[in-house]
Amino acid sequence: MSRKEIDIKCKDIVEGVLKATLEQVPYVNFFVSAVGKVKEGVVQRRFESWQEMVGKRLATLEKTVFKSLGDNETFATTLVKTTELVAKSNQRKMELLANAVKCVANNDVEEDYIIMFLKYIEGYSLSHLRLIQYFNNPNDYYIEGKCYEMPSPMTLYKDTYSTSSKDDGLLRIIVRDLQNDGLLDGDNLYNATIPNYALAQRTTDMGRKFIDFFGLNNAEL
């Protein structure tokens, strides 16, 4: 039996088993149908949007840089891994992933950082990203003339991002995530007794690399 014949036979077997299963468990048909609609709808639109995002960014590269991409192993790794994440990402995170593709195309980024940062962003919510964005430079968000009574850093953060969670328990977990990943100095964020401490930069050196990698400074979250 040829390889082609084997492939056809295997396909026939799988389709036959699936059909028999659906006949025995009719509710499964609804699940399969729903998955098909998601693939044809949301996921397809995400990949179409992703192609446009990356294309626009690559179009801005210098010709010499663009020509060298075919031999750039780290770029290939980044493009493959970011594309794998697209189906699991919302529009805002997709924009950040596209920024990462351009960053690697233009810069010599160590593969260790690429792997770690993509792993991190996959597990981060927008609240994680807003928090590290804010604490990279709180002065950019401070409202002059607004009265605060001995504000803690987190008081100013919550005032800045009115759409973010106000649940201190959840925010402490988010801070801990960023701190454990080495991106944020999360000590005393709820302390309001240290003078001039509320507006101090709290990102680590790795945290600032993370921000540059995804273009977080200029992102709207």
ABEGO torsion letter per residue (X at the ends): XBAAAAAAAAAAAAAAAAAAAAAABAAAAAAAAAAAAAAABAAAAAAAAAAAAAAAAAAABBAAAAAAAAABAAAAAAAAAAAAAAAABBAAAAAAAAAAAAAAAABBBBAAAAAAAAAAAAABBAAAAAAAAAAABAAAABBBGBBBBGBBAAAAAAAABAABBABAAAAAAAAAAAAAAGABBABGAABAABBGAAABBABBAAAAAAAAAAGAAABBX
